[in-house]
């Protein structure tokens, strides 16, 4: 049997099950016939027929390991090119090393594919967006319930909440609740280092009675919330893709977001965009959609159609298979 070493530097191995973009690529590798070994440290790297790496930040380790053994290595994920100039000189050199020495660099957005290939020497760049299982993440029957859902992605941790504008959303909630007093808010995600400040902010704006932080939930609970919410809310300062937005679209949830990073690639005309990130603007955009039942239904259908047409998991699987077949057949 072919073997693949899947590398992602993390202290939390549970992310490979609860964060869908890891879980998807792991399933794809297994479906392609690979026995997969997961490594989260350099010392966990093992001999394999293929090395599949998530993120360029630590990619120099498995890239070097693979090249010493004459085996192909693929790096994928979000490069976060907007942060690249802020990184240390050493970090930038290590990023450039991985871009040059990987057998393929798979970018999940056109935004980053274009920006990085214009600015940095990149070996075999490939564009392959995230996908969703459109059969599993599908609209449910019945009326949607009166709550607004937000998924904090990798969690309320290390400033991620600021990037995803959760403080601005919390400040917008009293303005939304004033116009829609029956609406509740659910913010899902790991209660990390940012959580105490967010909880304090909820108390400061007087929203404790209608805001819930359920923490980490399983896949079935997540899908249920996406299928039942009146609206999915995720403005952001930057997204290298926006997978939670796509998952909401696939479940037919009307989405309010921002034109940040690669979000317009995902949402197209099937989501509503807040014109800026001010709490007042977020509230106006959400209230307009909550009060427009016909507009919400139309947006729901458009979002679902866009997810099915452009972002099925079958597309990601087929594109990764093409890349893997190419790098494994390339003379080393």
C-alpha positions in Angstrom: 0.0 0.0 0.0 1.2 3.5 -0.7 1.9 5.7 2.3 1.5 9.4 2.8 2.9 11.5 5.6 0.5 14.4 6.4 2.3 17.2 8.2 0.8 20.0 10.1 2.6 21.7 13.0 0.1 21.9 15.9 -0.2 21.2 19.6 -3.8 20.1 19.3 -4.3 16.9 17.3 -8.1 17.1 17.7 -8.1 19.7 14.9 -7.7 17.0 12.3 -11.2 15.8 13.1 -13.0 19.1 14.0 -11.5 21.4 11.4 -13.0 20.4 8.1 -10.2 21.5 5.7 -7.8 19.1 7.4 -10.4 16.3 7.6 -11.3 16.7 3.9 -7.7 16.4 2.7 -7.1 13.4 5.0 -10.2 11.7 3.6 -9.1 12.4 0.0 -5.7 10.9 0.6 -7.2 7.8 2.1 -9.7 7.5 -0.7 -6.8 7.7 -3.2 -5.4 4.6 -1.6 -2.8 6.0 0.8 -2.2 4.8 4.3 -1.8 8.1 6.1 0.6 8.9 9.0 0.0 12.3 10.7 3.0 14.2 11.9 2.9 17.3 14.0 6.6 17.6 14.8 9.8 17.0 12.8 10.6 14.0 15.0 7.3 12.4 13.9 8.1 12.5 10.2 8.4 9.0 8.7 9.5 7.4 5.4 6.6 7.7 3.0 5.8 7.7 -0.7 4.3 11.2 -0.5 4.6 14.1 1.9 1.5 16.3 2.1 2.0 19.5 4.1 -0.5 22.0 5.5 0.8 25.6 5.8 4.0 27.1 4.5 5.1 28.4 8.0 6.7 25.1 9.0 6.9 23.5 5.6 10.7 23.8 5.4 10.9 20.8 7.8 9.0 18.2 5.8 10.1 19.7 2.5 13.8 19.1 3.5 13.0 15.6 4.9 11.2 14.6 1.7 13.9 15.9 -0.6 16.6 14.1 1.3 14.7 10.9 0.6 13.9 11.7 -3.0 10.1 11.7 -2.4 7.5 14.2 -3.7 6.1 16.8 -1.4 3.1 19.0 -1.8 2.3 22.1 0.3 -1.2 23.6 0.6 -3.3 25.9 2.7 -3.6 29.6 3.2 -0.3 31.5 2.8 -1.6 34.7 4.5 0.3 36.8 2.0 -1.0 40.0 3.7 1.1 39.1 6.7 4.3 38.1 4.8 6.0 41.6 5.0 5.5 41.6 8.7 7.3 38.3 9.3 10.9 38.1 10.4 13.6 37.9 7.8 14.2 34.2 8.7 10.6 33.4 8.4 10.4 34.9 5.0 13.4 33.0 3.8 11.9 29.7 5.1 8.6 30.5 3.3 10.5 31.2 0.1 12.5 28.0 0.5 9.3 25.9 0.7 7.7 27.7 -2.3 10.8 26.9 -4.4 11.5 23.4 -3.2 8.1 21.8 -2.9 7.1 19.7 -5.9 3.7 21.5 -5.9 2.3 24.5 -4.1 -1.5 24.2 -3.9 -3.3 27.5 -3.2 -7.0 27.6 -2.1 -7.8 31.0 -3.5 -7.1 32.8 -6.8 -6.3 35.9 -4.7 -3.2 34.2 -3.1 -2.3 32.2 -6.2 -2.0 35.5 -8.2 -0.4 37.5 -5.5 2.3 35.0 -4.5 3.2 33.8 -8.0 3.7 37.5 -9.0 5.8 38.3 -6.0 7.8 35.2 -5.2 9.5 32.4 -7.1 7.1 29.5 -6.8 7.5 25.9 -8.1 4.5 24.4 -9.8 1.8 26.6 -8.4 -1.7 25.1 -8.6 -5.1 26.6 -7.7 -7.5 24.2 -6.0 -10.2 25.7 -3.7 -11.6 24.0 -0.6 -14.7 22.0 -1.2 -17.6 20.9 0.8 -19.6 17.6 0.9 -22.7 19.1 -0.6 -24.7 16.0 0.2 -23.9 16.1 3.9 -24.0 19.9 4.2 -27.4 20.4 2.6 -30.5 22.5 3.5 -33.0 20.9 5.8 -36.7 20.9 5.5 -38.8 23.2 7.6 -38.6 26.8 8.6 -35.4 28.4 9.9 -35.2 29.4 13.5 -34.6 33.0 14.8 -31.0 32.9 15.6 -27.9 34.3 14.0 -24.9 31.9 13.8 -21.2 32.7 13.8 -18.4 30.0 13.7 -15.1 31.2 15.0 -13.0 28.9 12.8 -9.9 27.9 14.6 -11.3 29.4 17.8 -11.4 32.5 19.9 -7.7 32.4 20.4 -4.5 34.4 19.8 -6.2 37.4 18.1 -8.2 35.3 15.7 -11.4 36.9 17.1 -10.2 40.3 16.1 -9.5 39.1 12.5 -13.0 37.7 12.3 -14.5 40.9 13.8 -16.2 39.2 16.7 -15.9 42.3 18.9 -17.6 44.4 16.2 -20.4 41.7 15.9 -21.0 41.8 19.6 -21.3 45.6 19.6 -23.7 45.2 16.7 -25.9 42.7 18.5 -27.9 45.2 20.7 -28.7 47.2 17.5 -29.9 44.0 15.8 -31.8 42.8 18.9 -33.6 46.2 19.3 -35.1 45.8 15.8 -35.5 42.0 16.1 -36.2 41.2 19.8 -36.9 37.5 19.2 -33.4 36.9 17.6 -30.7 35.1 19.6 -27.0 34.9 18.7 -24.8 31.8 18.8 -21.0 32.1 18.5 -19.3 28.7 18.1 -15.7 27.9 18.7 -12.9 27.0 21.1 -13.0 29.3 24.1 -9.3 30.3 23.9 -7.3 33.3 25.0 -9.7 35.8 23.5 -12.8 34.5 25.2 -12.7 36.3 28.5 -12.5 39.7 26.8 -15.4 38.7 24.5 -17.5 37.5 27.4 -16.8 40.8 29.2 -17.8 42.7 26.1 -21.1 40.9 25.9 -21.8 41.9 29.5 -20.7 45.5 28.8 -23.2 45.9 25.9 -25.9 44.2 28.0 -26.4 41.2 25.6 -26.0 38.3 28.1 -29.6 37.2 27.7 -29.5 36.6 24.0 -25.9 35.5 23.3 -24.6 32.0 23.6 -21.1 30.6 23.4 -21.5 26.8 23.2 -17.7 26.2 22.7 -16.4 23.4 20.5 -19.2 21.3 18.9 -19.1 18.2 16.8 -19.7 18.0 13.1 -23.4 16.9 13.4 -24.1 19.8 15.8 -22.4 22.3 13.4 -24.4 21.1 10.4 -27.7 21.3 12.4 -27.0 24.9 13.4 -26.1 25.8 9.8 -29.4 24.2 8.6 -31.5 25.9 11.2 -30.1 29.5 11.6 -31.9 32.4 10.2 -28.7 34.0 9.1 -24.9 33.2 9.1 -22.8 36.2 10.1 -19.1 36.4 9.5 -17.5 39.8 8.6 -13.8 39.6 8.5 -10.6 41.7 8.1 -9.0 39.0 6.0 -9.9 35.4 4.8 -7.6 33.3 2.7 -10.7 31.4 1.7 -13.7 31.4 4.1 -14.6 27.8 4.5 -17.3 28.3 7.2 -19.0 30.8 4.9 -19.0 28.2 2.1 -20.4 25.6 4.6 -23.2 28.0 5.5 -24.0 28.6 1.8 -24.1 24.8 1.1 -26.7 24.5 3.9 -28.7 27.2 2.4 -28.1 29.8 5.1 -28.3 33.4 4.1 -24.9 34.9 4.7 -23.8 38.4 5.8 -20.0 38.9 5.4 -17.5 41.5 4.1 -15.4 41.9 0.9 -12.2 40.9 2.6 -9.5 38.7 1.1 -10.9 35.8 -0.9 -14.4 36.0 0.4 -15.8 37.4 -2.8 -14.4 34.4 -4.7 -16.4 32.2 -2.4 -19.6 34.2 -2.0 -19.9 35.9 -5.4 -23.4 37.5 -5.6 -24.9 34.8 -3.4 -24.1 36.6 -0.1 -24.7 40.0 1.4 -21.7 42.2 2.0 -21.5 44.8 4.8 -20.0 48.0 3.2 -17.6 48.4 6.2 -16.8 46.7 9.5 -18.5 49.3 11.8 -21.0 47.7 14.3 -23.6 50.0 13.0 -23.1 48.9 9.4 -23.1 45.2 10.3 -26.4 45.8 12.2 -28.0 47.6 9.3 -27.0 44.8 6.9 -28.2 42.0 9.2 -31.5 43.8 10.0 -32.3 44.4 6.3 -32.0 40.7 5.6 -33.8 39.5 8.7 -36.8 41.7 7.7 -36.8 40.5 4.1 -38.2 37.0 4.1 -38.4 36.8 0.3 -34.9 38.2 -0.1 -33.6 35.6 2.4 -35.2 32.7 0.6 -33.8 33.9 -2.7 -30.3 34.3 -1.2 -30.5 30.8 0.3 -31.2 29.2 -3.0 -28.5 31.2 -4.8 -25.9 30.3 -2.1 -26.8 26.6 -2.2 -26.5 26.6 -6.0 -23.1 28.3 -6.0 -21.7 25.9 -3.4 -22.9 22.9 -5.5 -21.7 24.3 -8.8 -18.3 25.6 -7.9 -17.1 24.1 -4.6 -18.0 20.4 -4.2 -15.5 18.2 -2.4 -15.4 16.1 -5.6 -13.7 19.0 -7.4 -11.0 19.3 -4.7 -10.5 15.5 -4.7 -10.1 15.4 -8.5 -7.7 18.3 -8.6 -5.5 16.9 -5.8 -5.4 13.5 -7.5 -4.2 15.2 -10.7 -1.4 17.0 -8.7 -0.4 13.9 -6.8 -0.2 11.8 -9.9 1.9 14.4 -11.6 4.4 14.9 -8.8 4.7 11.1 -8.2 5.4 10.6 -11.9 8.0 13.4 -12.2 11.7 12.4 -12.3 13.4 13.4 -9.1 
